[in-house]
Amino acid sequence: MTFTRVARNSGTDWKTRRFFIAMDPSSPRQEEKLEAAVRAAWLYYVAGNTQHEIAQKLKISRPTAQRLVALAVERGLVKVRVYHKVASCLELAIALRQRYNLLVCNVVPVNVDSGDQVLRKIAVAAAQVMESYVGEVDPKVIALGSGQTIKAVVGELNNFERPHHRVLSLVGAIGRDGASNPYDVALQAAEKIGSKCFLLPAPLLADSVEERKQWCRHRLYKVVEELSTKADVAFVGIGDIGEGCPLYRDGFITSEEVNELISAGAIGEHVGWAYNDKGEPVRDAVQERVTSIQLPRPLRKPVIAFAGGEHKSKAVLGALRGHWINGLVTDETCARAVLSAE
């Protein structure tokens, strides 16, 4: 913060002197008032005094102290500049929001952070975004993807009593080995807000196209699918496609299937649906077996993605280009990489 006051009688800067003369044509009383305003502003913004403390130190009333601080701001005697990294993050968020016409965009700062530390920062910021929707009193249908980031976000979510909400999972609740999907957090989210939960009764990837049809024809699958068309908001993760990618690491697809997706041009996915660097859906044998509920495009409701790290920047960029999402919470490293790629 910078406070500048130039005496009206100073002969060192005639431009500044002329400015003050124009503002205050040779009025000693007004000059004294400006000086008092500078003192009050300094005590408030620099010394951190309350208005009551300022009043005591300057021997004036509290309302007068308040007016003097306001006068200093009005006359441009107080100059505030934000140098913290958060300022650059705000600029990145604005740039992303404008370029991709996003409803929501938050960018968290990173320093020399580990992957877990970046994940925690994103989770905290994303939980605030999620709460802005979940916290509403009117009944809502909330759709959730799955993944490590979504799980971390739900972990940061505050408890609400929203029994009229309904939470549903867009991703099959069954893993490749028959075990429950450890990153399907719809039930955990529903428990936090005291609402009913609807799980998708299918594996993320069926063994064959015919088996996929059987899963998707099931009555309970149809219930969740129908409910997804009424979703007021969806929160999803973004996964990259490559060696050691989340779908492989979490046991949903094999290394051979990863290679198939890469050969077909896949660079990213959300809720199991893969796309290329232009955001176009990938057409291959693996995708024909995905059972996840695919949200329609163009998007009619908020679909907000939570993802970070430079290694996910291509996947995030593909999701933005393909209009798979219209909201994003990420970190500044990923945001810079996305913006510089265009």
C-alpha positions as CSV (number, residue, x, y, z in Angstrom):
1,M,0.0,0.0,0.0
2,T,1.3,3.5,-0.9
3,F,0.2,6.7,0.7
4,T,1.2,9.9,-1.2
5,R,0.7,13.5,0.0
6,V,2.4,16.4,-1.8
7,A,2.4,19.8,-0.1
8,R,0.6,22.4,-2.1
9,N,3.4,24.9,-1.6
10,S,6.1,22.5,-2.8
11,G,8.0,23.8,-5.8
12,T,9.5,20.4,-6.8
13,D,6.7,19.0,-8.8
14,W,4.5,21.7,-10.6
15,K,2.2,19.0,-12.1
16,T,1.4,17.6,-8.7
17,R,1.0,21.1,-7.3
18,R,-1.4,22.1,-10.0
19,F,-3.5,19.0,-9.3
20,F,-3.9,19.9,-5.7
21,I,-4.6,23.5,-6.6
22,A,-7.4,22.5,-9.0
23,M,-8.8,20.2,-6.3
24,D,-8.5,22.8,-3.5
25,P,-8.0,26.4,-4.6
26,S,-5.7,27.7,-1.9
27,S,-7.8,26.7,1.1
28,P,-5.7,26.2,4.3
29,R,-8.7,24.6,6.0
30,Q,-9.1,22.0,3.2
31,E,-5.4,21.4,3.3
32,E,-5.6,20.6,7.0
33,K,-8.5,18.3,6.4
34,L,-6.6,16.4,3.7
35,E,-3.7,16.1,6.1
36,A,-6.0,14.7,8.8
37,A,-7.4,12.3,6.2
38,V,-3.9,11.0,5.3
39,R,-3.2,10.5,9.0
40,A,-6.4,8.6,9.6
41,A,-5.9,6.5,6.5
42,W,-2.3,5.6,7.5
43,L,-3.5,4.6,11.0
44,Y,-6.3,2.5,9.5
45,Y,-4.6,0.8,6.5
46,V,-1.0,0.6,7.6
47,A,-1.0,0.6,11.4
48,G,-4.2,-1.5,11.5
49,N,-6.0,0.7,14.0
50,T,-9.8,0.5,14.4
51,Q,-11.9,3.6,13.8
52,H,-12.4,3.9,17.5
53,E,-8.6,3.8,18.1
54,I,-8.1,6.4,15.3
55,A,-10.6,8.7,17.0
56,Q,-8.8,8.4,20.3
57,K,-5.4,9.1,18.8
58,L,-6.5,12.1,16.7
59,K,-8.8,13.3,19.4
60,I,-11.9,13.3,17.1
61,S,-15.2,11.5,17.1
62,R,-15.6,8.0,15.6
63,P,-17.9,9.2,12.8
64,T,-15.3,11.9,11.9
65,A,-12.6,9.2,11.8
66,Q,-14.8,7.2,9.4
67,R,-15.4,10.2,7.2
68,L,-11.7,11.1,7.0
69,V,-10.7,7.5,5.9
70,A,-13.4,7.6,3.3
71,L,-12.2,11.1,2.1
72,A,-8.6,9.7,1.7
73,V,-9.9,6.9,-0.5
74,E,-12.2,9.3,-2.5
75,R,-9.3,11.8,-3.2
76,G,-7.0,9.1,-4.4
77,L,-4.6,9.4,-1.4
78,V,-4.8,5.7,-0.8
79,K,-3.3,3.5,-3.4
80,V,-3.7,-0.3,-2.9
81,R,-1.8,-2.8,-5.0
82,V,-2.0,-6.6,-4.5
83,Y,1.3,-8.4,-5.1
84,H,0.4,-11.8,-3.7
85,K,0.3,-14.8,-6.0
86,V,-3.5,-14.9,-5.5
87,A,-3.8,-11.8,-7.7
88,S,-2.2,-13.7,-10.6
89,C,-4.5,-16.6,-10.0
90,L,-7.5,-14.3,-10.2
91,E,-6.2,-13.0,-13.6
92,L,-5.9,-16.6,-14.8
93,A,-9.4,-17.5,-13.7
94,I,-10.8,-14.5,-15.5
95,A,-8.9,-15.4,-18.7
96,L,-10.1,-19.0,-18.6
97,R,-13.7,-17.9,-17.8
98,Q,-13.7,-15.4,-20.7
99,R,-12.0,-17.6,-23.3
100,Y,-14.2,-20.7,-22.6
101,N,-17.4,-19.0,-21.5
102,L,-17.3,-20.7,-18.1
103,L,-20.0,-20.2,-15.5
104,V,-17.5,-20.8,-12.6
105,C,-13.7,-20.7,-12.6
106,N,-11.4,-20.8,-9.6
107,V,-7.6,-21.1,-9.7
108,V,-5.6,-21.9,-6.6
109,P,-2.0,-20.7,-6.0
110,V,0.9,-23.2,-5.8
111,N,4.4,-22.7,-4.6
112,V,6.8,-25.6,-4.1
113,D,3.9,-27.9,-3.3
114,S,3.7,-31.7,-3.5
115,G,0.9,-33.4,-5.4
116,D,-1.0,-34.0,-2.2
117,Q,-0.7,-30.4,-1.2
118,V,-2.0,-29.2,-4.6
119,L,-4.9,-31.7,-4.3
120,R,-5.8,-30.4,-0.9
121,K,-5.8,-26.8,-2.1
122,I,-8.1,-27.7,-5.0
123,A,-10.3,-29.7,-2.7
124,V,-10.8,-26.8,-0.3
125,A,-11.6,-24.3,-3.1
126,A,-13.8,-26.9,-4.9
127,A,-15.7,-27.7,-1.7
128,Q,-16.7,-24.0,-1.4
129,V,-18.0,-24.1,-5.0
130,M,-19.9,-27.3,-4.3
131,E,-21.4,-25.9,-1.1
132,S,-22.8,-22.9,-3.0
133,Y,-25.1,-25.4,-4.8
134,V,-25.5,-28.1,-2.2
135,G,-26.3,-25.5,0.5
136,E,-29.4,-24.2,-1.3
137,V,-32.6,-25.0,0.5
138,D,-34.7,-25.7,-2.6
139,P,-34.7,-29.4,-3.7
140,K,-31.8,-30.2,-6.0
141,V,-30.6,-33.2,-8.0
142,I,-26.8,-33.4,-7.7
143,A,-24.8,-35.6,-10.1
144,L,-21.3,-36.8,-9.2
145,G,-18.5,-38.3,-11.1
146,S,-15.8,-40.2,-9.4
147,G,-12.0,-40.1,-8.8
148,Q,-9.4,-39.1,-6.3
149,T,-10.1,-35.4,-6.7
150,I,-13.8,-35.7,-6.3
151,K,-13.3,-37.8,-3.2
152,A,-11.0,-35.2,-1.7
153,V,-13.6,-32.5,-2.4
154,V,-16.4,-34.4,-0.7
155,G,-14.1,-34.9,2.2
156,E,-13.8,-31.1,2.7
157,L,-17.6,-30.6,2.3
158,N,-19.4,-29.3,5.4
159,N,-22.4,-31.1,6.8
160,F,-25.8,-29.8,5.7
161,E,-29.3,-31.0,6.4
162,R,-30.8,-31.1,2.9
163,P,-33.1,-34.2,3.0
164,H,-35.0,-32.9,-0.1
165,H,-31.9,-33.1,-2.3
166,R,-31.0,-36.2,-4.3
167,V,-27.5,-37.3,-5.1
168,L,-26.7,-39.7,-7.9
169,S,-23.6,-41.3,-9.3
170,L,-22.8,-40.9,-13.0
171,V,-20.2,-43.8,-12.8
172,G,-20.8,-47.5,-12.2
173,A,-20.3,-48.4,-8.6
174,I,-18.6,-51.8,-9.4
175,G,-14.9,-52.2,-10.1
176,R,-13.4,-54.6,-12.6
177,D,-12.8,-57.2,-10.0
178,G,-16.4,-57.0,-8.6
179,A,-15.4,-54.8,-5.7
180,S,-17.1,-51.4,-5.0
181,N,-15.6,-48.4,-6.7
182,P,-13.4,-46.8,-4.0
183,Y,-13.8,-43.4,-5.6
184,D,-17.6,-43.5,-6.0
185,V,-18.4,-40.9,-3.4
186,A,-22.0,-40.3,-4.1
187,L,-23.0,-42.1,-0.9
188,Q,-20.5,-40.2,1.2
189,A,-21.8,-36.9,-0.2
190,A,-25.4,-37.9,0.4
191,E,-24.6,-38.8,4.0
192,K,-23.0,-35.4,4.6
193,I,-26.1,-33.6,3.5
194,G,-28.7,-36.1,4.8
195,S,-30.2,-36.9,1.4
196,K,-31.1,-39.9,-0.6
197,C,-28.4,-41.5,-2.8
198,F,-28.8,-43.2,-6.2
199,L,-25.9,-45.5,-7.2
200,L,-25.4,-46.7,-10.8
201,P,-25.7,-50.5,-10.7
202,A,-23.0,-51.4,-13.3
203,P,-19.3,-51.6,-13.7
204,L,-17.6,-48.6,-15.4
205,L,-16.5,-50.9,-18.3
206,A,-18.5,-54.0,-19.3
207,D,-16.8,-57.1,-20.6
208,S,-18.5,-56.8,-24.0
209,V,-20.9,-54.6,-25.9
210,E,-23.7,-57.1,-25.4
211,E,-23.1,-57.1,-21.6
212,R,-23.1,-53.3,-21.6
213,K,-26.6,-53.4,-23.2
214,Q,-27.8,-55.7,-20.5
215,W,-26.5,-53.5,-17.7
216,C,-27.9,-50.4,-19.3
217,R,-31.4,-52.0,-19.8
218,H,-31.7,-52.9,-16.1
219,R,-34.6,-51.2,-14.3
220,L,-32.5,-49.6,-11.6
221,Y,-30.0,-48.3,-14.2
222,K,-32.9,-46.7,-16.0
223,V,-34.0,-45.0,-12.7
224,V,-30.6,-43.4,-12.3
225,E,-30.4,-42.5,-15.9
226,E,-33.8,-40.8,-15.9
227,L,-32.9,-38.9,-12.7
228,S,-29.6,-37.7,-14.4
229,T,-31.7,-35.8,-17.0
230,K,-33.1,-33.7,-14.1
231,A,-29.8,-32.9,-12.6
232,D,-29.4,-29.3,-11.5
233,V,-25.6,-29.5,-11.3
234,A,-22.9,-32.1,-12.0
235,F,-19.4,-32.2,-10.4
236,V,-16.9,-34.3,-12.3
237,G,-13.2,-35.1,-12.3
238,I,-10.9,-35.0,-15.3
239,G,-8.5,-37.9,-16.0
240,D,-5.6,-38.0,-18.4
241,I,-5.1,-40.9,-20.7
242,G,-1.6,-42.4,-20.8
243,E,0.7,-44.8,-19.1
244,G,-0.2,-45.1,-15.4
245,C,-3.4,-43.0,-15.9
246,P,-6.2,-43.0,-13.3
247,L,-8.4,-45.5,-15.1
248,Y,-5.5,-48.0,-15.3
249,R,-4.2,-47.2,-11.8
250,D,-7.6,-47.7,-10.2
251,G,-8.1,-51.0,-12.0
252,F,-10.9,-50.1,-14.4
253,I,-9.0,-50.8,-17.7
254,T,-5.9,-52.9,-18.6
255,S,-2.7,-51.6,-20.1
256,E,-3.7,-53.0,-23.5
257,E,-6.9,-51.0,-23.3
258,V,-4.9,-47.9,-22.4
259,N,-2.8,-48.4,-25.5
260,E,-6.0,-48.8,-27.6
261,L,-7.3,-45.5,-26.3
262,I,-4.0,-43.8,-27.0
263,S,-3.9,-45.2,-30.6
264,A,-7.4,-43.8,-31.1
265,G,-6.1,-40.3,-30.1
266,A,-7.5,-40.1,-26.5
267,I,-5.8,-37.6,-24.2
268,G,-8.4,-37.3,-21.5
269,E,-11.7,-38.5,-20.0
270,H,-14.4,-37.6,-17.6
271,V,-16.7,-40.3,-16.1
272,G,-15.0,-42.8,-18.4
273,W,-15.8,-41.1,-21.7
274,A,-12.6,-40.3,-23.6
275,Y,-11.9,-37.5,-26.0
276,N,-9.0,-36.3,-28.2
277,D,-7.0,-33.0,-28.0
278,K,-9.8,-31.2,-29.9
279,G,-12.4,-32.4,-27.4
280,E,-14.0,-34.7,-29.9
281,P,-15.3,-38.1,-28.6
282,V,-13.0,-41.0,-29.2
283,R,-14.6,-43.9,-31.1
284,D,-13.0,-47.3,-30.4
285,A,-13.9,-50.7,-29.0
286,V,-13.1,-49.7,-25.4
287,Q,-15.6,-46.8,-25.4
288,E,-18.3,-49.0,-26.8
289,R,-18.3,-50.8,-23.4
290,V,-18.5,-47.8,-21.1
291,T,-21.6,-47.8,-19.0
292,S,-21.3,-44.3,-17.4
293,I,-24.1,-41.8,-17.9
294,Q,-22.9,-39.3,-20.5
295,L,-24.3,-35.8,-20.0
296,P,-25.8,-34.3,-23.1
297,R,-24.0,-31.5,-25.1
298,P,-24.6,-28.6,-25.4
299,L,-24.7,-28.4,-21.7
300,R,-28.0,-27.2,-20.2
301,K,-26.9,-27.1,-16.6
302,P,-23.6,-26.4,-14.7
303,V,-21.0,-29.2,-15.2
304,I,-18.1,-28.3,-13.0
305,A,-14.8,-30.1,-13.2
306,F,-12.2,-30.4,-10.4
307,A,-8.7,-31.2,-11.7
308,G,-5.1,-30.0,-11.3
309,G,-1.5,-30.5,-12.1
310,E,0.5,-29.8,-15.2
311,H,0.2,-33.4,-16.3
312,K,-3.6,-32.9,-16.6
313,S,-3.4,-29.7,-18.6
314,K,-4.0,-31.4,-22.0
315,A,-6.9,-33.4,-20.6
316,V,-8.4,-30.2,-19.1
317,L,-7.9,-28.3,-22.4
318,G,-9.6,-31.1,-24.3
319,A,-12.6,-31.0,-22.0
320,L,-12.8,-27.2,-22.4
321,R,-12.5,-27.3,-26.2
322,G,-15.1,-30.1,-26.4
323,H,-17.5,-28.2,-24.1
324,W,-17.7,-31.2,-21.8
325,I,-17.6,-28.8,-18.9
326,N,-18.7,-25.2,-18.2
327,G,-17.0,-24.8,-14.8
328,L,-13.5,-25.5,-13.5
329,V,-11.5,-25.4,-10.3
330,T,-7.8,-26.0,-10.9
331,D,-4.4,-24.8,-9.9
332,E,-2.3,-22.1,-11.4
333,T,0.3,-24.5,-13.0
334,C,-2.5,-26.3,-14.9
335,A,-4.2,-23.0,-15.8
336,R,-1.1,-21.4,-17.2
337,A,-0.4,-24.6,-19.3
338,V,-4.0,-24.5,-20.7
339,L,-3.9,-20.9,-21.6
340,S,-0.4,-21.1,-23.2
341,A,-1.4,-24.1,-25.3
342,E,-3.8,-22.1,-27.4
